[in-house]
Amino acid sequence: MDHYKALGLSSNATKTEIKESFRKLALKFHPDKHSMSPKAVRDGAALKFKQVAEAYEVLIDDRKRADYNRGFGSSNAGGGFAGGYGYGYYSRNSYTSRYRRSYASNGVKGFFDMDVALQFLTSRGFLLNLAFASVLLGAAVLVERSGDALWKMQNSGKSFEEAIESIEKNRKQKKKP
C-alpha cells in the first residue's frame, strides 16, 4: 500500500497537509458514519479508514516517514524496507515476501541479496546484540589483562610455570624428612 496515495498526497507533502488530508478522509470513512450502511459499504469504509490511519501514523512521524521513503520512494519503487524498528506497516514488500520472491526466482543466489543483508545488518535487534557482544568481549579482555597484571605484581617477575615448579620442589622437600 502506498501511504501517500492512501492520503491523496505527493511524497513532498508537509505535516500540515498530511494532518488535513487525514482529518478529511477519517471523517469520510469513519465506521460510526457508516453504521447504518449495507455490510459491503461498512466493510469497505472500515478498511479504507484503517489504511488512512496507518498511512497517517507512518507519515506524521519523521523517523517512520524516512524509513518508508527510503524503501518505497519514487526512486526505489521496486525495493522495500522491512522496518528495522518493529513497525508492521510494510506488508507489500516485507522482508519475508522479498526473500521468498528472490529465492524462488534466483535459487540460493537470491538469499545473498544486498538489500536484505543491509536490512538485517542495520536492524535494531542486530545492532543491540552486536553492542552486547562487544561489551562482553571487552569485559573478558579486561579481566584477562588485569589477572596477568596482578600475577606479575604478586610474583616479582616469575612466570606461572616457574611458580608451579617452585611449589612442587617445596612439596618434595617437605615429604623427604
N, C-alpha and C positions, 0 to 999 in steps of 0.2 A: 504494500500500500504506500502510495506517495503522500506524505503528510501535507505537503504544500497543496497538492490537488484536492485533498480532503477539505482543506480550509478555503480553497479557491484563491490561493495566493501565489506569488512568484517567489523564487528562492532568496531574493534580496528584501523580503518584507521586514518591516520594523516590528518591534514588540507591540507597539500601539495598534498596528494593522492586524497583527495576529490576535490580539485581545478582542478587537472589534468584530473580526470575522468569526471568531469562536462564539462570541455573545449572540450574534445574529443566528448562526447555524444551530447553536444549542437551544435557543428559543424555538426555532423552526422544527427541530426533530426531537424535542424533549418528550419522553414517554408519557408524562402526565397530559400533554397536549393531545396525544393520540389514544387516550384510554378508551374512548368510545368508537374508535375507528375499527374497521374489519381487521381480523388477525393478521393477514398478509401485510397490510399497511402498518400496523402496530409493530410487527417484527422488523420490517424494513426500516422504519423510523428509529427503532431501538438500536439496530445495527449501525445505522448512519451516525446516531448520537455517540455510540461507543467509539467509532472511528474518529469523529471530530474531537472527542475528549482526549483520545490517545494522541492525536496529532498536536493538539494544544499543549499537552503535558510535555511532549518532546521538544517542540519548537520554542516554547516560552523559557525553557531552562537553557542557558548559554552552553553549558557543558554537553548536555544531551544533544542539543542542536548541532554543535560542532562535530560530535561523533556521527550523527545522522548525515550531515552534509559531506563528511569525509567518505562515507560509504555509499551514499545514494545521490550525490550531487550530479548535476548535468554532465560534468566532465567524467564521471565514473558511473555511468548508468548501468553497466553490466556487473559491477562489483557490489559487494555488500559488506557491511560491518556487523559483526556478531554482537557487539555491545559488551565491552570489557567491564562494565560497571554493574552487571546483573540486570540490565533492563531487558524486558522481553518484547520489545517493540518490532524487532526486525525480522518478522516471520517470513517475508518473501525471499530473502537471501540469507537466511541464518547460516551459522557455521555448519550445521548438520546437512542441510539441503545442498549447500555448496560443495561440501565434501562428497556427498553421495553422487551429485551430478558429475563432478570432475573425476571421481574414482571410477564411476561406471563408464565414462566416455574415454578415459585415458589409461585405465588399468592402474597399476601400482604407481606409475609416474604421477598421476593426479594427486596422490597423497602429499607430495612434496610441493604443492602449490605455494608460492611465495606469500600470497595474501593470507592464507590460512596459517602459515608459520609465523608471520608477523602478528596476526591477531592473537595467537597463542602466547608468543613471547612478550607481548605488551599488555596482556590481560592482568587485572589487578591481583588475582589469585596467584598467578605465576610469579609476579614481582614480589609479593609478600612472602611466598615460600623461598624465593631466592635470597631475600634480605634475611630471613630467619636462618637459613643455612649458612650464610656468610657470618652472622653473629656467632653461631655455634662453632664454626671453623676458627674464627678469630679467638674465641674463648679457649679452644683446645690448644692452639698455638701459644697463647699467653700462659696457660698452665704448664705446658711442656717447658717453655723457656724459664719460667720462674722456678720450676723444680731443679733445672740444671744450675741456675744461679745459686739457689740455696745449698745444693750439694757442694759446689765449689767454695762457698763461704765456710761451711762447716768442716770440710775435709782438706783444707790447705793444699790444694793442687793435686791431690791424689785422684786417680781415675777410679771409676767404680770397680773395675777389675782388680786394681791394686788393693783397694779396701777389702774386697772379698778374700783375696789371698792372705792378707794380714790377719783377718778374723779366723781363717782356717788354721793358720800357723799357731795362733793363740790357743785354739781349741786342742790341737795336738799336744802342745806343751803342757796344758792342764791335765790331760789324760795320762801322761808318761809317769808321774811320780809314783 
